[in-house]
Amino acid sequence: MEDSQGRRPTTADFVGVEYGAAGLEPFDAVVGLWLPGLLAAFGVIGNALSLWVLSRDPAGTATLTSLKALALSDLVLLVGALCQQIVPMLCDFASAGNTAVCLRRGYLQVYAWPVVCIAQMSSVWFAVLISTDLQADRDWTDVLW
């Protein structure tokens, strides 16, 4: 889409403010980079702490093992999502295209995709397993009492 002078319209033509080619628009930066980045960072920290706390418990019950597997699966999912979405956007936002990670962001996006898909389905099935395990424990408690 070109205007009458033969040039492509810029961001300034639509919103009145022109952003550099290296940066992102504010909406893209907040919704596409900072919000998911912060949520993923909190998720990584929370799942790492959960995994650490659950690993310190000496009881080797099936529920604890399932919870550890769920925390690990969620941790892998979040790290994969960071590699797939946040790192490439951060490279665009920070204009850090010459760093080693940014030069290989295409590989990160392609190879993180199957890992993210597998971790996502694993998280879903571990959550189903835990809920059925807890329901089975509740049913046995009702029978015994």
N, CA, C and O atoms as CSV, one atom per row, in Angstrom:
chain,resi,resn,atom,element,x,y,z
A,1,MET,N,N,0.843,-1.166,0.000
A,1,MET,CA,C,0.000,0.000,0.000
A,1,MET,C,C,0.890,1.231,0.000
A,1,MET,O,O,1.645,1.451,0.947
A,2,GLU,N,N,0.809,2.017,-1.029
A,2,GLU,CA,C,1.639,3.205,-1.145
A,2,GLU,C,C,0.754,4.423,-1.270
A,2,GLU,O,O,-0.365,4.333,-1.775
A,3,ASP,N,N,1.252,5.578,-0.808
A,3,ASP,CA,C,0.481,6.799,-0.961
A,3,ASP,C,C,0.789,7.444,-2.313
A,3,ASP,O,O,1.489,6.860,-3.141
A,4,SER,N,N,0.275,8.624,-2.526
A,4,SER,CA,C,0.404,9.269,-3.839
A,4,SER,C,C,1.837,9.672,-4.164
A,4,SER,O,O,2.146,9.897,-5.334
A,5,GLN,N,N,2.712,9.770,-3.191
A,5,GLN,CA,C,4.090,10.168,-3.447
A,5,GLN,C,C,4.996,8.974,-3.687
A,5,GLN,O,O,6.201,9.147,-3.873
A,6,GLY,N,N,4.442,7.764,-3.689
A,6,GLY,CA,C,5.232,6.582,-3.988
A,6,GLY,C,C,5.993,6.022,-2.807
A,6,GLY,O,O,6.867,5.178,-2.998
A,7,ARG,N,N,5.699,6.454,-1.605
A,7,ARG,CA,C,6.394,5.903,-0.438
A,7,ARG,C,C,5.413,5.099,0.403
A,7,ARG,O,O,4.209,5.353,0.398
A,8,ARG,N,N,5.950,4.134,1.120
A,8,ARG,CA,C,5.122,3.317,1.994
A,8,ARG,C,C,4.763,4.127,3.230
A,8,ARG,O,O,5.597,4.889,3.718
A,9,PRO,N,N,3.547,3.987,3.752
A,9,PRO,CA,C,3.171,4.725,4.969
A,9,PRO,C,C,3.968,4.219,6.170
A,9,PRO,O,O,4.244,3.024,6.281
A,10,THR,N,N,4.327,5.119,7.049
A,10,THR,CA,C,5.049,4.756,8.270
A,10,THR,C,C,4.077,4.746,9.431
A,10,THR,O,O,2.904,5.088,9.289
A,11,THR,N,N,4.591,4.344,10.588
A,11,THR,CA,C,3.766,4.343,11.791
A,11,THR,C,C,3.271,5.745,12.113
A,11,THR,O,O,2.166,5.911,12.629
A,12,ALA,N,N,4.077,6.748,11.814
A,12,ALA,CA,C,3.688,8.126,12.098
A,12,ALA,C,C,2.462,8.540,11.288
A,12,ALA,O,O,1.695,9.395,11.731
A,13,ASP,N,N,2.266,7.951,10.117
A,13,ASP,CA,C,1.098,8.273,9.308
A,13,ASP,C,C,-0.197,7.831,9.982
A,13,ASP,O,O,-1.248,8.428,9.748
A,14,PHE,N,N,-0.138,6.808,10.803
A,14,PHE,CA,C,-1.342,6.255,11.403
A,14,PHE,C,C,-1.584,6.726,12.833
A,14,PHE,O,O,-2.729,6.980,13.208
A,15,VAL,N,N,-0.539,6.846,13.631
A,15,VAL,CA,C,-0.726,7.220,15.030
A,15,VAL,C,C,-0.052,8.522,15.413
A,15,VAL,O,O,-0.222,8.985,16.540
A,16,GLY,N,N,0.688,9.112,14.536
A,16,GLY,CA,C,1.297,10.402,14.828
A,16,GLY,C,C,2.658,10.309,15.497
A,16,GLY,O,O,3.304,11.340,15.689
A,17,VAL,N,N,3.121,9.118,15.860
A,17,VAL,CA,C,4.422,8.937,16.488
A,17,VAL,C,C,5.182,7.903,15.672
A,17,VAL,O,O,4.639,6.847,15.346
A,18,GLU,N,N,6.418,8.193,15.344
A,18,GLU,CA,C,7.196,7.257,14.556
A,18,GLU,C,C,8.162,6.499,15.465
A,18,GLU,O,O,8.903,7.099,16.245
A,19,TYR,N,N,8.141,5.187,15.352
A,19,TYR,CA,C,9.027,4.334,16.136
A,19,TYR,C,C,10.139,3.863,15.234
A,19,TYR,O,O,9.931,3.658,14.038
A,20,GLY,N,N,11.307,3.690,15.791
A,20,GLY,CA,C,12.437,3.247,15.003
A,20,GLY,C,C,12.217,1.840,14.457
A,20,GLY,O,O,11.427,1.063,14.993
A,21,ALA,N,N,12.919,1.538,13.401
A,21,ALA,CA,C,12.775,0.225,12.790
A,21,ALA,C,C,13.225,-0.873,13.738
A,21,ALA,O,O,12.754,-2.007,13.646
A,22,ALA,N,N,14.136,-0.544,14.653
A,22,ALA,CA,C,14.648,-1.562,15.567
A,22,ALA,C,C,13.694,-1.842,16.717
A,22,ALA,O,O,13.671,-2.958,17.238
A,23,GLY,N,N,12.906,-0.853,17.123
A,23,GLY,CA,C,12.038,-1.022,18.276
A,23,GLY,C,C,10.677,-1.574,17.909
A,23,GLY,O,O,10.336,-1.688,16.732
A,24,LEU,N,N,9.905,-1.915,18.926
A,24,LEU,CA,C,8.539,-2.384,18.747
A,24,LEU,C,C,7.589,-1.263,19.116
A,24,LEU,O,O,7.953,-0.344,19.849
A,25,GLU,N,N,6.380,-1.342,18.610
A,25,GLU,CA,C,5.361,-0.396,19.026
A,25,GLU,C,C,5.013,-0.697,20.484
A,25,GLU,O,O,5.227,-1.818,20.947
A,26,PRO,N,N,4.482,0.284,21.211
A,26,PRO,CA,C,4.214,0.062,22.641
A,26,PRO,C,C,3.285,-1.115,22.924
A,26,PRO,O,O,3.537,-1.881,23.854
A,27,PHE,N,N,2.225,-1.274,22.150
A,27,PHE,CA,C,1.309,-2.388,22.379
A,27,PHE,C,C,2.020,-3.722,22.176
A,27,PHE,O,O,1.865,-4.640,22.982
A,28,ASP,N,N,2.797,-3.831,21.104
A,28,ASP,CA,C,3.539,-5.066,20.844
A,28,ASP,C,C,4.567,-5.333,21.932
A,28,ASP,O,O,4.783,-6.479,22.325
A,29,ALA,N,N,5.196,-4.275,22.415
A,29,ALA,CA,C,6.202,-4.447,23.467
A,29,ALA,C,C,5.576,-4.928,24.762
A,29,ALA,O,O,6.119,-5.811,25.426
A,30,VAL,N,N,4.427,-4.350,25.131
A,30,VAL,CA,C,3.801,-4.720,26.405
A,30,VAL,C,C,3.123,-6.078,26.313
A,30,VAL,O,O,3.373,-6.954,27.140
A,31,VAL,N,N,2.268,-6.260,25.311
A,31,VAL,CA,C,1.465,-7.482,25.212
A,31,VAL,C,C,2.256,-8.655,24.638
A,31,VAL,O,O,2.009,-9.802,25.010
A,32,GLY,N,N,3.187,-8.392,23.755
A,32,GLY,CA,C,3.928,-9.475,23.131
A,32,GLY,C,C,5.243,-9.819,23.786
A,32,GLY,O,O,5.771,-10.914,23.592
A,33,LEU,N,N,5.782,-8.884,24.566
A,33,LEU,CA,C,7.112,-9.131,25.132
A,33,LEU,C,C,7.120,-9.076,26.657
A,33,LEU,O,O,7.476,-10.063,27.302
A,34,TRP,N,N,6.741,-7.959,27.238
A,34,TRP,CA,C,6.917,-7.780,28.678
A,34,TRP,C,C,5.939,-8.603,29.510
A,34,TRP,O,O,6.350,-9.239,30.480
A,35,LEU,N,N,4.670,-8.607,29.159
A,35,LEU,CA,C,3.692,-9.370,29.938
A,35,LEU,C,C,3.966,-10.874,29.883
A,35,LEU,O,O,4.052,-11.509,30.934
A,36,PRO,N,N,4.106,-11.468,28.687
A,36,PRO,CA,C,4.429,-12.906,28.670
A,36,PRO,C,C,5.801,-13.208,29.269
A,36,PRO,O,O,5.999,-14.257,29.882
A,37,GLY,N,N,6.746,-12.283,29.088
A,37,GLY,CA,C,8.077,-12.492,29.657
A,37,GLY,C,C,8.052,-12.524,31.178
A,37,GLY,O,O,8.683,-13.381,31.796
A,38,LEU,N,N,7.322,-11.587,31.780
A,38,LEU,CA,C,7.209,-11.566,33.247
A,38,LEU,C,C,6.454,-12.792,33.767
A,38,LEU,O,O,6.869,-13.406,34.750
A,39,LEU,N,N,5.358,-13.144,33.113
A,39,LEU,CA,C,4.612,-14.332,33.541
A,39,LEU,C,C,5.460,-15.595,33.412
A,39,LEU,O,O,5.440,-16.451,34.297
A,40,ALA,N,N,6.197,-15.712,32.322
A,40,ALA,CA,C,7.050,-16.882,32.143
A,40,ALA,C,C,8.180,-16.900,33.174
A,40,ALA,O,O,8.531,-17.962,33.687
A,41,ALA,N,N,8.744,-15.745,33.475
A,41,ALA,CA,C,9.816,-15.691,34.479
A,41,ALA,C,C,9.292,-16.095,35.855
A,41,ALA,O,O,9.939,-16.866,36.563
A,42,PHE,N,N,8.119,-15.576,36.239
A,42,PHE,CA,C,7.522,-15.985,37.516
A,42,PHE,C,C,7.189,-17.469,37.503
A,42,PHE,O,O,7.358,-18.148,38.516
A,43,GLY,N,N,6.718,-17.983,36.365
A,43,GLY,CA,C,6.408,-19.402,36.256
A,43,GLY,C,C,7.641,-20.277,36.390
A,43,GLY,O,O,7.600,-21.317,37.047
A,44,VAL,N,N,8.740,-19.862,35.771
A,44,VAL,CA,C,9.993,-20.620,35.875
A,44,VAL,C,C,10.467,-20.645,37.324
A,44,VAL,O,O,10.848,-21.696,37.840
A,45,ILE,N,N,10.441,-19.493,37.974
A,45,ILE,CA,C,10.866,-19.430,39.381
A,45,ILE,C,C,9.946,-20.271,40.259
A,45,ILE,O,O,10.420,-21.039,41.096
A,46,GLY,N,N,8.631,-20.132,40.074
A,46,GLY,CA,C,7.673,-20.885,40.882
A,46,GLY,C,C,7.776,-22.389,40.694
A,46,GLY,O,O,7.719,-23.142,41.666
A,47,ASN,N,N,7.926,-22.830,39.458
A,47,ASN,CA,C,8.042,-24.270,39.217
A,47,ASN,C,C,9.378,-24.815,39.701
A,47,ASN,O,O,9.447,-25.948,40.177
A,48,ALA,N,N,10.435,-24.027,39.584
A,48,ALA,CA,C,11.731,-24.470,40.116
A,48,ALA,C,C,11.668,-24.609,41.633
A,48,ALA,O,O,12.196,-25.569,42.194
A,49,LEU,N,N,11.020,-23.648,42.298
A,49,LEU,CA,C,10.859,-23.745,43.757
A,49,LEU,C,C,9.974,-24.925,44.140
A,49,LEU,O,O,10.269,-25.632,45.104
A,50,SER,N,N,8.896,-25.143,43.400
A,50,SER,CA,C,8.019,-26.288,43.673
A,50,SER,C,C,8.773,-27.595,43.521
A,50,SER,O,O,8.649,-28.495,44.352
A,51,LEU,N,N,9.551,-27.695,42.459
A,51,LEU,CA,C,10.334,-28.911,42.232
A,51,LEU,C,C,11.341,-29.125,43.350
A,51,LEU,O,O,11.543,-30.252,43.800
A,52,TRP,N,N,11.969,-28.052,43.798
A,52,TRP,CA,C,12.943,-28.157,44.879
A,52,TRP,C,C,12.269,-28.578,46.183
A,52,TRP,O,O,12.774,-29.458,46.880
A,53,VAL,N,N,11.134,-27.962,46.521
A,53,VAL,CA,C,10.432,-28.283,47.767
A,53,VAL,C,C,9.901,-29.710,47.733
A,53,VAL,O,O,10.031,-30.445,48.711
A,54,LEU,N,N,9.309,-30.101,46.619
A,54,LEU,CA,C,8.760,-31.458,46.517
A,54,LEU,C,C,9.860,-32.514,46.526
A,54,LEU,O,O,9.631,-33.633,46.984
A,55,SER,N,N,11.035,-32.184,46.035
A,55,SER,CA,C,12.144,-33.138,46.026
A,55,SER,C,C,12.737,-33.335,47.412
A,55,SER,O,O,13.380,-34.353,47.666
A,56,ARG,N,N,12.537,-32.397,48.295
A,56,ARG,CA,C,13.068,-32.515,49.657
A,56,ARG,C,C,12.209,-33.389,50.559
A,56,ARG,O,O,12.657,-33.802,51.629
A,57,ASP,N,N,10.969,-33.678,50.137
A,57,ASP,CA,C,10.064,-34.491,50.943
A,57,ASP,C,C,10.484,-35.957,50.835
A,57,ASP,O,O,10.563,-36.485,49.725
A,58,PRO,N,N,10.754,-36.631,51.960
A,58,PRO,CA,C,11.232,-38.015,51.902
A,58,PRO,C,C,10.142,-39.016,51.500
A,58,PRO,O,O,10.462,-40.121,51.060
A,59,ALA,N,N,8.887,-38.659,51.638
A,59,ALA,CA,C,7.811,-39.585,51.273
A,59,ALA,C,C,7.772,-39.727,49.755
A,59,ALA,O,O,7.720,-38.733,49.030
A,60,GLY,N,N,7.797,-40.943,49.292
A,60,GLY,CA,C,7.804,-41.194,47.861
A,60,GLY,C,C,6.448,-41.618,47.339
A,60,GLY,O,O,6.340,-42.623,46.636
A,61,THR,N,N,5.409,-40.864,47.673
A,61,THR,CA,C,4.072,-41.244,47.248
A,61,THR,C,C,3.891,-40.962,45.759
A,61,THR,O,O,4.638,-40.197,45.149
A,62,ALA,N,N,2.890,-41.597,45.209
A,62,ALA,CA,C,2.597,-41.411,43.789
A,62,ALA,C,C,2.146,-39.984,43.505
A,62,ALA,O,O,2.442,-39.440,42.441
A,63,THR,N,N,1.439,-39.384,44.437
A,63,THR,CA,C,0.976,-38.006,44.244
A,63,THR,C,C,2.153,-37.037,44.210
A,63,THR,O,O,2.194,-36.143,43.365
A,64,LEU,N,N,3.112,-37.207,45.123
A,64,LEU,CA,C,4.296,-36.332,45.114
A,64,LEU,C,C,5.111,-36.515,43.847
A,64,LEU,O,O,5.615,-35.542,43.285
A,65,THR,N,N,5.244,-37.745,43.398
A,65,THR,CA,C,5.971,-37.997,42.156
A,65,THR,C,C,5.256,-37.351,40.976
A,65,THR,O,O,5.901,-36.785,40.094
A,66,SER,N,N,3.942,-37.430,40.955
A,66,SER,CA,C,3.169,-36.800,39.883
A,66,SER,C,C,3.291,-35.277,39.943
A,66,SER,O,O,3.400,-34.625,38.905
A,67,LEU,N,N,3.275,-34.709,41.146
A,67,LEU,CA,C,3.436,-33.257,41.286
A,67,LEU,C,C,4.822,-32.801,40.835
A,67,LEU,O,O,4.959,-31.743,40.220
A,68,LYS,N,N,5.855,-33.600,41.140
A,68,LYS,CA,C,7.200,-33.268,40.669
A,68,LYS,C,C,7.269,-33.332,39.150
A,68,LYS,O,O,7.885,-32.475,38.517
A,69,ALA,N,N,6.638,-34.346,38.565
A,69,ALA,CA,C,6.619,-34.464,37.109
A,69,ALA,C,C,5.872,-33.294,36.472
A,69,ALA,O,O,6.281,-32.791,35.425
A,70,LEU,N,N,4.781,-32.861,37.101
A,70,LEU,CA,C,4.029,-31.713,36.596
A,70,LEU,C,C,4.862,-30.435,36.677
A,70,LEU,O,O,4.872,-29.645,35.733
A,71,ALA,N,N,5.553,-30.226,37.782
A,71,ALA,CA,C,6.398,-29.036,37.927
A,71,ALA,C,C,7.527,-29.041,36.897
A,71,ALA,O,O,7.843,-28.001,36.319
A,72,LEU,N,N,8.132,-30.202,36.666
A,72,LEU,CA,C,9.196,-30.298,35.670
A,72,LEU,C,C,8.658,-30.059,34.262
A,72,LEU,O,O,9.287,-29.364,33.463
A,73,SER,N,N,7.516,-30.625,33.963
A,73,SER,CA,C,6.910,-30.432,32.645
A,73,SER,C,C,6.557,-28.966,32.406
A,73,SER,O,O,6.801,-28.438,31.322
A,74,ASP,N,N,5.986,-28.311,33.409
A,74,ASP,CA,C,5.674,-26.889,33.284
A,74,ASP,C,C,6.940,-26.050,33.145
A,74,ASP,O,O,6.956,-25.069,32.402
A,75,LEU,N,N,7.988,-26.426,33.846
A,75,LEU,CA,C,9.252,-25.714,33.747
A,75,LEU,C,C,9.822,-25.813,32.336
A,75,LEU,O,O,10.284,-24.817,31.779
A,76,VAL,N,N,9.790,-27.006,31.760
A,76,VAL,CA,C,10.270,-27.200,30.382
A,76,VAL,C,C,9.404,-26.405,29.404
A,76,VAL,O,O,9.918,-25.798,28.465
A,77,LEU,N,N,8.095,-26.413,29.628
A,77,LEU,CA,C,7.177,-25.661,28.769
A,77,LEU,C,C,7.493,-24.172,28.795
A,77,LEU,O,O,7.541,-23.535,27.742
A,78,LEU,N,N,7.707,-23.616,29.962
A,78,LEU,CA,C,7.970,-22.184,30.073
A,78,LEU,C,C,9.329,-21.792,29.504
A,78,LEU,O,O,9.453,-20.744,28.870
A,79,VAL,N,N,10.337,-22.612,29.720
A,79,VAL,CA,C,11.652,-22.320,29.151
A,79,VAL,C,C,11.588,-22.412,27.626
A,79,VAL,O,O,12.173,-21.588,26.922
A,80,GLY,N,N,10.873,-23.424,27.122
A,80,GLY,CA,C,10.707,-23.536,25.672
A,80,GLY,C,C,9.945,-22.361,25.095
A,80,GLY,O,O,10.291,-21.868,24.021
A,81,ALA,N,N,8.914,-21.905,25.789
A,81,ALA,CA,C,8.146,-20.745,25.329
A,81,ALA,C,C,9.007,-19.480,25.346
A,81,ALA,O,O,8.893,-18.638,24.455
A,82,LEU,N,N,9.857,-19.347,26.346
A,82,LEU,CA,C,10.779,-18.211,26.373
A,82,LEU,C,C,11.707,-18.235,25.164
A,82,LEU,O,O,11.949,-17.203,24.538
A,83,CYS,N,N,12.225,-19.416,24.840
A,83,CYS,CA,C,13.125,-19.534,23.689
A,83,CYS,C,C,12.388,-19.299,22.374
A,83,CYS,O,O,12.950,-18.743,21.430
A,84,GLN,N,N,11.141,-19.718,22.318
A,84,GLN,CA,C,10.402,-19.636,21.070
A,84,GLN,C,C,9.814,-18.253,20.811
A,84,GLN,O,O,9.813,-17.804,19.665
A,85,GLN,N,N,9.322,-17.575,21.818
A,85,GLN,CA,C,8.619,-16.318,21.601
A,85,GLN,C,C,9.353,-15.109,22.159
A,85,GLN,O,O,9.509,-14.102,21.469
A,86,ILE,N,N,9.796,-15.201,23.384
A,86,ILE,CA,C,10.310,-14.010,24.064
A,86,ILE,C,C,11.703,-13.625,23.569
A,86,ILE,O,O,11.966,-12.444,23.345
A,87,VAL,N,N,12.596,-14.591,23.395
A,87,VAL,CA,C,13.960,-14.268,22.955
A,87,VAL,C,C,13.968,-13.590,21.585
A,87,VAL,O,O,14.658,-12.584,21.423
A,88,PRO,N,N,13.226,-14.100,20.582
A,88,PRO,CA,C,13.219,-13.392,19.288
A,88,PRO,C,C,12.648,-11.971,19.376
A,88,PRO,O,O,13.167,-11.054,18.739
A,89,MET,N,N,11.588,-11.790,20.157
A,89,MET,CA,C,11.030,-10.437,20.298
A,89,MET,C,C,11.984,-9.527,21.056
A,89,MET,O,O,12.087,-8.339,20.750
A,90,LEU,N,N,12.681,-10.076,22.041
A,90,LEU,CA,C,13.654,-9.284,22.783
A,90,LEU,C,C,14.797,-8.860,21.870
A,90,LEU,O,O,15.309,-7.746,21.985
A,91,CYS,N,N,15.192,-9.741,20.969
A,91,CYS,CA,C,16.239,-9.384,20.001
A,91,CYS,C,C,15.777,-8.239,19.107
A,91,CYS,O,O,16.558,-7.338,18.801
A,92,ASP,N,N,14.520,-8.265,18.686
A,92,ASP,CA,C,13.985,-7.175,17.872
A,92,ASP,C,C,13.869,-5.887,18.676
A,92,ASP,O,O,14.171,-4.806,18.171
A,93,PHE,N,N,13.435,-6.002,19.915
A,93,PHE,CA,C,13.220,-4.832,20.756
A,93,PHE,C,C,14.534,-4.161,21.144
A,93,PHE,O,O,14.645,-2.935,21.117
A,94,ALA,N,N,15.508,-4.958,21.499
A,94,ALA,CA,C,16.769,-4.417,22.006
A,94,ALA,C,C,17.776,-4.123,20.901
A,94,ALA,O,O,18.866,-3.619,21.172
A,95,SER,N,N,17.424,-4.430,19.677
A,95,SER,CA,C,18.341,-4.244,18.542
A,95,SER,C,C,19.659,-4.962,18.777
A,95,SER,O,O,20.732,-4.455,18.453
A,96,ALA,N,N,19.550,-6.154,19.349
A,96,ALA,CA,C,20.752,-6.934,19.665
A,96,ALA,C,C,20.937,-8.039,18.640
A,96,ALA,O,O,21.231,-9.178,19.004
A,97,GLY,N,N,20.773,-7.723,17.387
A,97,GLY,CA,C,20.813,-8.731,16.333
A,97,GLY,C,C,22.155,-9.394,16.139
A,97,GLY,O,O,22.225,-10.432,15.481
A,98,ASN,N,N,23.227,-8.839,16.684
A,98,ASN,CA,C,24.555,-9.411,16.475
A,98,ASN,C,C,24.987,-10.352,17.579
A,98,ASN,O,O,26.065,-10.939,17.479
A,99,THR,N,N,24.196,-10.523,18.631
A,99,THR,CA,C,24.579,-11.436,19.696
A,99,THR,C,C,24.390,-12.871,19.237
A,99,THR,O,O,23.656,-13.135,18.284
A,100,ALA,N,N,25.047,-13.787,19.911
A,100,ALA,CA,C,25.023,-15.192,19.508
A,100,ALA,C,C,23.616,-15.775,19.567
A,100,ALA,O,O,23.229,-16.541,18.684
A,101,VAL,N,N,22.846,-15.424,20.594
A,101,VAL,CA,C,21.486,-15.946,20.724
A,101,VAL,C,C,20.597,-15.388,19.624
A,101,VAL,O,O,19.804,-16.123,19.036
A,102,CYS,N,N,20.722,-14.101,19.342
A,102,CYS,CA,C,19.865,-13.480,18.334
A,102,CYS,C,C,20.195,-13.964,16.925
A,102,CYS,O,O,19.307,-14.052,16.077
A,103,LEU,N,N,21.441,-14.273,16.673
A,103,LEU,CA,C,21.799,-14.792,15.353
A,103,LEU,C,C,21.217,-16.184,15.122
A,103,LEU,O,O,21.017,-16.589,13.977
A,104,ARG,N,N,20.947,-16.909,16.187
A,104,ARG,CA,C,20.413,-18.271,16.074
A,104,ARG,C,C,18.947,-18.361,16.521
A,104,ARG,O,O,18.477,-19.444,16.871
A,105,ARG,N,N,18.235,-17.255,16.512
A,105,ARG,CA,C,16.857,-17.271,16.977
A,105,ARG,C,C,15.946,-18.097,16.087
A,105,ARG,O,O,14.944,-18.628,16.566
A,106,GLY,N,N,16.259,-18.219,14.825
A,106,GLY,CA,C,15.475,-19.088,13.947
A,106,GLY,C,C,15.545,-20.540,14.399
A,106,GLY,O,O,14.538,-21.248,14.382
A,107,TYR,N,N,16.722,-20.980,14.798
A,107,TYR,CA,C,16.879,-22.335,15.329
A,107,TYR,C,C,16.108,-22.497,16.635
A,107,TYR,O,O,15.479,-23.528,16.869
A,108,LEU,N,N,16.161,-21.464,17.486
A,108,LEU,CA,C,15.421,-21.521,18.749
A,108,LEU,C,C,13.925,-21.695,18.501
A,108,LEU,O,O,13.265,-22.504,19.153
A,109,GLN,N,N,13.408,-20.932,17.557
A,109,GLN,CA,C,11.978,-21.002,17.285
A,109,GLN,C,C,11.586,-22.359,16.707
A,109,GLN,O,O,10.567,-22.927,17.100
A,110,VAL,N,N,12.380,-22.878,15.783
A,110,VAL,CA,C,12.035,-24.140,15.125
A,110,VAL,C,C,12.188,-25.320,16.074
A,110,VAL,O,O,11.307,-26.178,16.137
A,111,TYR,N,N,13.279,-25.379,16.805
A,111,TYR,CA,C,13.528,-26.539,17.656
A,111,TYR,C,C,12.814,-26.465,18.997
A,111,TYR,O,O,12.650,-27.492,19.656
A,112,ALA,N,N,12.393,-25.300,19.412
A,112,ALA,CA,C,11.639,-25.198,20.662
A,112,ALA,C,C,10.179,-25.616,20.469
A,112,ALA,O,O,9.525,-26.023,21.429
A,113,TRP,N,N,9.666,-25.522,19.252
A,113,TRP,CA,C,8.255,-25.823,19.004
A,113,TRP,C,C,7.859,-27.238,19.417
A,113,TRP,O,O,6.888,-27.377,20.160
A,114,PRO,N,N,8.553,-28.311,18.981
A,114,PRO,CA,C,8.140,-29.648,19.420
A,114,PRO,C,C,8.289,-29.846,20.924
A,114,PRO,O,O,7.485,-30.545,21.541
A,115,VAL,N,N,9.300,-29.245,21.508
A,115,VAL,CA,C,9.502,-29.363,22.955
A,115,VAL,C,C,8.338,-28.714,23.692
A,115,VAL,O,O,7.832,-29.273,24.665
A,116,VAL,N,N,7.911,-27.540,23.238
A,116,VAL,CA,C,6.790,-26.842,23.862
A,116,VAL,C,C,5.507,-27.662,23.719
A,116,VAL,O,O,4.735,-27.776,24.671
A,117,CYS,N,N,5.279,-28.231,22.537
A,117,CYS,CA,C,4.067,-29.035,22.327
A,117,CYS,C,C,4.044,-30.272,23.219
A,117,CYS,O,O,3.018,-30.588,23.822
A,118,ILE,N,N,5.166,-30.967,23.303
A,118,ILE,CA,C,5.242,-32.168,24.137
A,118,ILE,C,C,5.077,-31.810,25.612
A,118,ILE,O,O,4.358,-32.495,26.339
A,119,ALA,N,N,5.735,-30.749,26.055
A,119,ALA,CA,C,5.624,-30.336,27.457
A,119,ALA,C,C,4.208,-29.874,27.789
A,119,ALA,O,O,3.723,-30.105,28.896
A,120,GLN,N,N,3.549,-29.227,26.841
A,120,GLN,CA,C,2.182,-28.780,27.081
A,120,GLN,C,C,1.242,-29.970,27.271
A,120,GLN,O,O,0.442,-29.987,28.206
A,121,MET,N,N,1.337,-30.961,26.389
A,121,MET,CA,C,0.480,-32.142,26.527
A,121,MET,C,C,0.834,-32.945,27.772
A,121,MET,O,O,-0.047,-33.514,28.417
A,122,SER,N,N,2.106,-32.992,28.108
A,122,SER,CA,C,2.512,-33.684,29.335
A,122,SER,C,C,1.925,-32.997,30.560
A,122,SER,O,O,1.462,-33.664,31.486
A,123,SER,N,N,1.943,-31.682,30.570
A,123,SER,CA,C,1.365,-30.946,31.699
A,123,SER,C,C,-0.123,-31.226,31.839
A,123,SER,O,O,-0.627,-31.406,32.947
A,124,VAL,N,N,-0.820,-31.261,30.712
A,124,VAL,CA,C,-2.254,-31.550,30.752
A,124,VAL,C,C,-2.501,-32.945,31.307
A,124,VAL,O,O,-3.362,-33.124,32.169
A,125,TRP,N,N,-1.761,-33.928,30.825
A,125,TRP,CA,C,-1.996,-35.304,31.268
A,125,TRP,C,C,-1.551,-35.524,32.708
A,125,TRP,O,O,-2.161,-36.321,33.421
A,126,PHE,N,N,-0.502,-34.836,33.152
A,126,PHE,CA,C,-0.111,-34.940,34.561
A,126,PHE,C,C,-1.175,-34.318,35.460
A,126,PHE,O,O,-1.449,-34.838,36.542
A,127,ALA,N,N,-1.776,-33.212,35.027
A,127,ALA,CA,C,-2.860,-32.606,35.814
A,127,ALA,C,C,-4.055,-33.550,35.896
A,127,ALA,O,O,-4.682,-33.657,36.950
A,128,VAL,N,N,-4.381,-34.236,34.797
A,128,VAL,CA,C,-5.471,-35.216,34.812
A,128,VAL,C,C,-5.116,-36.374,35.736
A,128,VAL,O,O,-5.956,-36.829,36.513
A,129,LEU,N,N,-3.887,-36.849,35.658
A,129,LEU,CA,C,-3.437,-37.949,36.512
A,129,LEU,C,C,-3.535,-37.572,37.988
A,129,LEU,O,O,-4.009,-38.367,38.800
A,130,ILE,N,N,-3.096,-36.382,38.335
A,130,ILE,CA,C,-3.145,-35.946,39.733
A,130,ILE,C,C,-4.581,-35.819,40.210
A,130,ILE,O,O,-4.901,-36.233,41.324
A,131,SER,N,N,-5.441,-35.258,39.391
A,131,SER,CA,C,-6.833,-35.104,39.824
A,131,SER,C,C,-7.521,-36.456,39.985
A,131,SER,O,O,-8.313,-36.627,40.912
A,132,THR,N,N,-7.243,-37.418,39.110
A,132,THR,CA,C,-7.847,-38.743,39.276
A,132,THR,C,C,-7.250,-39.461,40.476
A,132,THR,O,O,-7.955,-40.194,41.169
A,133,ASP,N,N,-5.952,-39.260,40.733
A,133,ASP,CA,C,-5.317,-39.875,41.891
A,133,ASP,C,C,-5.914,-39.322,43.181
A,133,ASP,O,O,-6.188,-40.075,44.115
A,134,LEU,N,N,-6.114,-38.017,43.231
A,134,LEU,CA,C,-6.709,-37.415,44.422
A,134,LEU,C,C,-8.167,-37.836,44.590
A,134,LEU,O,O,-8.626,-38.029,45.716
A,135,GLN,N,N,-8.895,-37.979,43.492
A,135,GLN,CA,C,-10.276,-38.432,43.568
A,135,GLN,C,C,-10.335,-39.879,44.048
A,135,GLN,O,O,-11.217,-40.236,44.828
A,136,ALA,N,N,-9.409,-40.711,43.592
A,136,ALA,CA,C,-9.368,-42.103,44.042
A,136,ALA,C,C,-9.056,-42.175,45.533
A,136,ALA,O,O,-9.639,-42.995,46.242
A,137,ASP,N,N,-8.148,-41.331,46.020
A,137,ASP,CA,C,-7.845,-41.295,47.453
A,137,ASP,C,C,-9.069,-40.878,48.256
A,137,ASP,O,O,-9.324,-41.421,49.331
A,138,ARG,N,N,-9.821,-39.923,47.743
A,138,ARG,CA,C,-11.019,-39.458,48.414
A,138,ARG,C,C,-12.081,-40.560,48.452
A,138,ARG,O,O,-12.778,-40.715,49.455
A,139,ASP,N,N,-12.206,-41.322,47.369
A,139,ASP,CA,C,-13.185,-42.406,47.326
A,139,ASP,C,C,-12.847,-43.488,48.341
A,139,ASP,O,O,-13.745,-44.015,48.998
A,140,TRP,N,N,-11.549,-43.836,48.483
A,140,TRP,CA,C,-11.149,-44.830,49.452
A,140,TRP,C,C,-11.375,-44.359,50.882
A,140,TRP,O,O,-11.705,-45.155,51.761
A,141,THR,N,N,-11.196,-43.052,51.111
A,141,THR,CA,C,-11.449,-42.496,52.441
A,141,THR,C,C,-12.922,-42.629,52.791
A,141,THR,O,O,-13.257,-42.941,53.934
A,142,ASP,N,N,-13.805,-42.399,51.832
A,142,ASP,CA,C,-15.244,-42.529,52.061
A,142,ASP,C,C,-15.617,-43.978,52.369
A,142,ASP,O,O,-16.489,-44.226,53.201
A,143,VAL,N,N,-14.966,-44.936,51.706
A,143,VAL,CA,C,-15.266,-46.351,51.931
A,143,VAL,C,C,-14.806,-46.768,53.315
A,143,VAL,O,O,-15.512,-47.502,54.007
A,144,LEU,N,N,-13.618,-46.305,53.732
A,144,LEU,CA,C,-13.051,-46.720,55.010
A,144,LEU,C,C,-13.793,-46.106,56.186
A,144,LEU,O,O,-13.841,-46.732,57.245
A,145,TRP,N,N,-14.360,-44.948,56.066
A,145,TRP,CA,C,-15.016,-44.289,57.183
A,145,TRP,C,C,-16.484,-44.538,57.086
A,145,TRP,O,O,-17.246,-44.072,57.932
